[in-house]
Amino acid sequence: MKGLLLWGALLGTLLELAGAATPYVCYSSDQDPYLQFGTRTSYEFSSGRTAGPGGQSDRGIPGCRPLTVWMVARHGARNPSGSEAERLRQITKLKDEVNRNYEERTSKLCPSDAQNLQQWQFTFNSVEEDLISQQGKEDINLFAKRLKSRFEELLGQEYNDQSFVFRHTNTQRAKNSAESFADGMFPNIPVRFQSTGDNDTLLRSYKNCPAWEALVDNNPDTVQQMDAYLKLPEFVRITSEVSQRLGFRYNLTQDTLLYAYDICRYEKANNIKITSPWCAIFTTDELKAIEYAEDLKFYYNAGYGNSMNAKLGCSLLQDMMYRFRNVSVGRTEASGVFYFTHITSILNLLTRMGVANDQPPLNANNYASQSRRQWKTSALAPFNANLAAVFFNCTGNNGQVEQKIVFYLQESVLPLQGCEAGICTWDFVRDRFMSLADECNVNRTCAGQDGAGQLAVSLLAIFISLAVSVRFV
């Protein structure tokens, strides 16, 4: 009997090793799981946060004194919206079927992953729909504390509403994010928040913008590349392979797998300590392939795929540049400006600045050649994505004062061509961006009067595209 037990233990070990050599690695025990989930990526695991485009993480610049910090941030991790939650709830039926397949031994899931899935419960509810989660509040609160520590000389001063500007869009998730950030920056001190209602042309210039809604958001061409990519044989094969892995003798629908993907990333973003069992049904290569689909969507919906997006990114750029111009000539300006908005505004701004502009452009057929692309929403626009620009007075070796600007994306120095190690001269920043700020006219752009398109055609496009359904909302 003892020999049989030893043989059983040895056989189990051999099976475990054999399993480790297949693509179906036990996700629950993976020490380095793939956690880049596009626009639903946890801030803690964002590639921009952990490594950064420049791979730098300084605590200031020797010989330089910060004069002002200008920052715009996306809201923190949130729960699914009501419509999302209703779609995702359908996955509970899949769970029961996968459990049955595992019991019948047609599933290829690891025992630990299968057991986690058996114990899984749908936890999203309508009461918390679209609201920032507790994890999201903690992420942004800690970010505020790190930012204050990095620039303690400037941000450590006593709060007053002239020195520090807090502004958020008219949404609960942006408001809660601003509150959590302010509490991290100024604990137990009531701060004044600015909110300008629904028609905020600074923080949400794409909203109430007829030209953008017609030419971009409701334009079927915007999702053409993503839809074409999802129909490629290489992507369709993922559906077949995942279906077989889960023990099915037929292919699940692509929508079903994307629902499972959404639950996987929502659960990880809203609780970084847990392992979502739904992540286990995909291999790392499959997760990367799905990530690219969403990158395609936002490349055209908020990035370089449509010139309208850059035009709308000018409002935030203008605000930053005009404030920096005040500082450069000695005018009084706030020590800290902190804005809280949404993903489209963040990506519009980065596009206006020329950040992550891949050549050739992203399209449905170049996924393989874009494996090292700069346009990755996991890095550019995770939950709590932020761009901070700091204006410094620096004393050179000759004793002369030089004005410098450093941009930080997800707290890492953002390298710009023409800047030394990410440290830009004010002259360079002014020459590169001031003309873009001066020509900014969001009202004219949204009326279709600046060459972006005729409003009449735009409104017709809205009518035609009402039936278009867009995934990854």
Helices and strands as residue ranges (DSSP letters): H 2-20, G 27-29, G 38-40, G 43-45, H 47-50, E 64-74, H 82-88, H 91-103, H 111-119, G 126-128, H 134-150, H 152-155, E 164-168, H 172-185, E 193-194, H 210-212, I 213-217, G 220-223, H 224-230, H 233-245, H 254-270, G 277-281, H 284-301, H 307-312, H 314-328, E 336-341, H 343-353, G 368-370, H 377-380, E 386-395, E 401-409, E 412-413, E 423-425, H 426-438, H 442-446, H 455-464, G 465-467
